Structures are given as structure tokens and as C-alpha cells.
Amino acid sequence: MKKITIALILSILVTCTAFAQHKVAVYSVAFYNLENLFDTINDPNTNDEEFLPNGTYRWGALKYKNKLENLAYTISKLATDKFCPQGPAVIGVSEIENRQVLEDLIKTGELASRNYDIVHFDSPDRRGVDVGMIYDRDQFTVDTAISVRLVFKHDPDRLTRDQLLVSGQLAGEPVHIIVNHWPSRLGGEKKSRPSREAAALLSKQLADSVLAANPHSKVIIMGDLNDDPNNKSCCEVLGAVKEQDKVTDGGYFNTMWKLYDEGFGTLGYQGKWNLFDQMIVSANLVGKDRSTLKYFKSEIFNKDFLRQDNGKYKGYPKRTHAQGRYLNGYSDHFPVIIYLAKIVEQ
């Protein structure tokens, strides 16, 4: 990965100088692919055979406990710098087996002392994994939550993850969060492309409908999109642009695109970085009027403890298993974070 750029440092310094003139509240929102967070119990309705005590991964109580502790430690470290010491208001998650694993996660380690709650619905995904959301009840209030089915016109019998739409209040403003895990590249990027473009269209329809009902609502589209910011699903179907000043009313800004152009990624494959884990915001979260909630900066949380420190995959995310070996790692993805700021006192 490339080092942080001088331009980014200057941008942050300028923003911090502006913040110093006012009392500003800063909130963070994160996303984390938890990489196969399965419990150890056989569920006949879930494809969990590999993650059982007698399964391929010999997934017993100790490994499950270690996984929970590793993920809880990572989440406890997200967004705890001087800008936002209270941690994320919201963490979208993917690759979870069921509601219980999320319940177990927020009761583990330092997370148990935080005022966390969860949102979860079962999806019909063939692998048996869902998306979900963890949120801090001291920062974010949930009003409604729905799970929206993704149906493929080109393959109507195919089952995949639902998209989660959670509507609530952050900093006294209506904020709507769409949590995604778009279809994978199994079978090749080109062959699988129509499935991700269908997922992108559903995300756009959900976001557009929220904004049509209330143009003052703020929308955050997050998730493991299994595409990079410059792929058609993101930049054309969803219409998420690279530059903040290119966002039109009713449009969307991809907060991660510039990081991707600078060589950063959230997962590595065959010697190349991809940035599949993305945070995309509606146009009304962009701009300099900080009397209302606005996007401040984005970050890939790629701390050293999350990286493989030796071997062929040195520098890549340290996952739980690799090539049949148990590594006692975290995930094959790095988390991503955006920061939102609002002036609360002149």
C-alpha cells in the first residue's frame, strides 16, 4: 500500500483548523465484513457444515470464542481517535450466520461495556450468511428497519443476501443506512457482473425512494460490493462519483474512490489490492455547510495487528483460515470508516 499523501494530510489539517473555530460534533460510521462468523450449532436451514466441530474447519467452541474476541477487539478500536473517541455510531456487517452470533459479539470484550444493539433479518442466501448492523444507542436511534429481497431477472431462482435498510436519527437528523453484500465474482468477474449490477440497481432504487420521500434525509450506502469504485455497478448503475464537487442534487459520492486510486485496498487477491468495501453517501451529506451533518473524511482501518506479518500473503488481512491452516486471525477484509461532522455551537 502507498503511504498517506501530502494532499490528504493538508486537507485534514485545514479541516481541523476550521473545526477549532467552532464546537463540532464528529460521528463515525463503519462497515466490516466479518468473514464467516458462524456459530458451532448445526442449523438444517443453513449451509454451515464446514463450520461445525466435525466439519472441514473443525469449528469448535474455542475457535468460535477466539473469533468473537478478535472481532470484538477490532471493533473496539474503530474510530477512537481524538476526532471521535466514542467509537462508531453504526457498524454495518456482513458474512454473519444468524442473529445469535451478533448477540454474542456485542457481549464480548470491551463491546460488552458499550450500549450496543443490533438489527438483523435472515436472508435466503445459499451460503447461509446475512448482513446486519450494530449500533450505539447513545448515538443512533433506530426508527424502522426492513430487509429487501434481491431478485435477478436473468436468474430468478437464485438466492442471495437481502439488502438491509435501517432508518433512524443521528445528530438529530434523519439518516438512512443501506447495508449490502453484493454477489461474489464466483465464475469470473465478467460472467458474474450482471448480478452485481442488479444489486446496485436495487440499492439505488432504495436510496432514491428515501430521498423522494424526504429530500432532507441523509443516505449512506455501505457494504462489501465485490466490485471496485470504478466498476460499472458502482460508478454507472449506482452513479457514485469520485469528486465531491461533481455530485449533483439527488446523486451519490463514493468516499472510497480516491483511496482506491492511491493504491489502497480492503482485501488482496493474486498480488493486487481491491477496494470492495465501500461507503457511498448522498449529495446532501457533501458540502461545507456544517450547520447540518456532512461528510468529513474516510479511512481504511488497516492497522498492523490486522495484517498477515509473514509469508506469501504478508501485508494482506490476517484471516481466520488460509489454505487449510487455522491462523486465528480476524477477517479477509479490512474495515472501512467515514467521519461526519456537524457544528453544534458557534
C-alpha positions, 0 to 999 in steps of 0.5 A, a space after each residue: 500500500 502507498 503511504 498517506 499523501 501530502 494532499 490528504 494530510 493538508 486537507 485534514 489539517 485545514 479541516 481541523 483548523 476550521 473545526 477549532 473555530 467552532 464546537 463540532 460534533 464528529 460521528 463515525 460510521 463503519 462497515 466490516 465484513 466479518 468473514 464467516 462468523 458462524 456459530 458451532 450449532 448445526 442449523 438444517 436451514 443453513 449451509 454451515 457444515 464446514 463450520 461445525 466441530 466435525 466439519 472441514 474447519 473443525 469449528 469448535 467452541 474455542 475457535 468460535 470464542 477466539 473469533 468473537 474476541 478478535 472481532 470484538 477487539 477490532 471493533 473496539 478500536 474503530 474510530 477512537 481517535 481524538 476526532 471521535 473517541 466514542 467509537 462508531 455510531 453504526 457498524 454495518 456487517 456482513 458474512 454473519 450466520 444468524 442473529 445469535 452470533 451478533 448477540 454474542 459479539 456485542 457481549 464480548 470484550 470491551 463491546 460488552 461495556 458499550 450500549 450496543 444493539 443490533 438489527 438483523 433479518 435472515 436472508 435466503 442466501 445459499 451460503 447461509 450468511 446475512 448482513 446486519 448492523 450494530 449500533 450505539 444507542 447513545 448515538 443512533 436511534 433506530 426508527 424502522 428497519 426492513 430487509 429487501 429481497 434481491 431478485 435477478 431477472 436473468 436468474 430468478 431462482 437464485 438466492 442471495 443476501 437481502 439488502 438491509 435498510 435501517 432508518 433512524 436519527 443521528 445528530 438529530 437528523 434523519 439518516 438512512 443506512 443501506 447495508 449490502 453484500 453484493 454477489 461474489 465474482 464466483 465464475 469470473 468477474 465478467 460472467 458474474 457482473 450482471 448480478 452485481 449490477 442488479 444489486 446496485 440497481 436495487 440499492 439505488 432504487 432504495 436510496 432514491 425512494 428515501 430521498 423522494 420521500 424526504 429530500 432532507 434525509 441523509 443516505 449512506 450506502 455501505 457494504 462489501 460490493 465485490 466490485 471496485 469504485 470504478 466498476 460499472 455497478 458502482 460508478 454507472 448503475 449506482 452513479 457514485 462519483 469520485 469528486 465531491 464537487 461533481 455530485 449533483 442534487 439527488 446523486 451519490 459520492 463514493 468516499 472510497 474512490 480516491 483511496 482506491 486510486 492511491 493504491 489502497 485496498 480492503 482485501 488482496 487477491 493474486 498480488 493486487 489490492 481491491 477496494 470492495 468495501 465501500 461507503 457511498 453517501 448522498 449529495 446532501 451529506 457533501 458540502 461545507 455547510 456544517 450547520 447540518 451533518 456532512 461528510 468529513 473524511 474516510 479511512 481504511 482501518 488497516 492497522 498492523 495487528 490486522 495484517 498477515 506479518 509473514 509469508 506469501 500473503 504478508 501485508 494482506 488481512 490476517 484471516 481466520 483460515 488460509 489454505 487449510 491452516 487455522 491462523 486465528 486471525 480476524 477477517 479477509 477484509 479490512 474495515 472501512 470508516 467515514 467521519 461526519 461532522 456537524 457544528 453544534 455551537 458557534 
